[in-house]
Amino acid sequence: MNALTTEIKTRARLLQKLLETRNTAASKRALILSRQRQWEIPGNWQLKHCMNLAAADAGFQNWEHARIVLGGEAKPGEDMGDFWHGPEVSVFINHWYASYAEAQAQLQANDAGYLLPYRKQYLVVTSDYLQALGVSAAAEYWDAIGRDLVQGYGSASWLNLAQQRLQASRTERFKANWDASQIMLDLQSTEVEAERVMKSFVKDGRLVSIPEQRKKRLVILRWLVEQLQFERRYVEADINSFLLQFHSDFATLRREFIMNGLMERAEGSIGECDWHTCILLQMKFAVLIYIPG
C-alpha cells in the first residue's frame, strides 16, 4: 500500500458517503461507471463497490487492477489502464505505438516528448498534454527516468508524477456537477458548423487530415459512422478497409471511435464486430462492439 492506493481507498469512502446521502452527481457517476464496466447495480452501495468505482474513475478496470498498477506491481506488457489519459486530453492527437521499442525510438527522436503507458500500448506526448492532465513537465521530475514513465515505473519520480495526476480534490471530484449529457451537448455542432468542418476536412470524399479539435473531430467521426450499415456483422479487417477509403491512418480513426464512445469492445469471436443503434441526446448513432484481433 502506498500514497496512491491509499488515495483511491479514501475516494471510495467519500463516494460511499455521498451515495448514502443520494448525492445526485455521485449517483449519476456511479451508474455510468457501472454500466461501462457491465457491473450489476447493487441495492445498497457497499465499500467494496465504491472501491471498484473509485478505481474505475481513475482509469482502471477495478480495485484489484488499480492496486497492482498503482502499487508498482505490474509486470512489463501488462494492462496499465487509462490512468495517463482522460477526457481532458482528448483534444490532443499524439503518437501511439503498440510496441514499446517503437515508442522509445520516437522518444529519442523527439527531445520535447514524454512516453506514457496506455493500457497495453504506448504514447509519446507533449508538455501541453501533461499540463492538461495536471502533471508537471519540469526536468526535476522527468530527467531521472529519461522522460519515460514505462522505464521509470515504480520509481520515486513516477510516484511523484502519479500523485500529481491524482491531485484533484477528492470531495469536489465526486460532488462536481458531472453531467455526460451536458458535455456531449457542448460538443454538438450546428448544421452550419458541421458543413464548415466538412468543407475544410473532406475533399473528393477523403479526409485531408484528422481534426485536432474534438468538436470538429466528432463531426467527421459521425459522418463516417453514418456510412456503415446497421445490423450487419463486420470483421476488424472490414472496418480497417472501410476507414482506409477515407484516410491512410485507419488505426487513429478506429481508436477515436472507441475513445469517443462510438465503438466498444465486447465478448465474441476474435476479430468479429457487431453494429447496433442507440440513442444519445435524441440523436441516433452507431456503436461498434468488437474484439480486436
Secondary structure, 3 states (H helix, E strand, C coil): CCHHHHHHHHHHHHHHHHHHCCCHHHHHHHHHHHHHHCCCCCCCCCHHHHHHHHHHHCCCCCHHHHHHHHCCCCCCCCCCCCCCCCHHHCCCCCEEECCHHHHHHHHHHCCCCEEEEECCEEEEECHHHHHHHCCCCCHHHHHHHCCECCCCCCCHHHHHHHHHHCCCCHHHHHHCCCCHHHHHHHCCCCHHHHHHHHHHHEECCEECCCCCCHHHHHHHHHHHHCCCCCCCEEEHHHHHHHHHCCCCCHHHHHHHHHHCCCEEECCCCCCEEEEEEEEECCEEEEEEEECCC
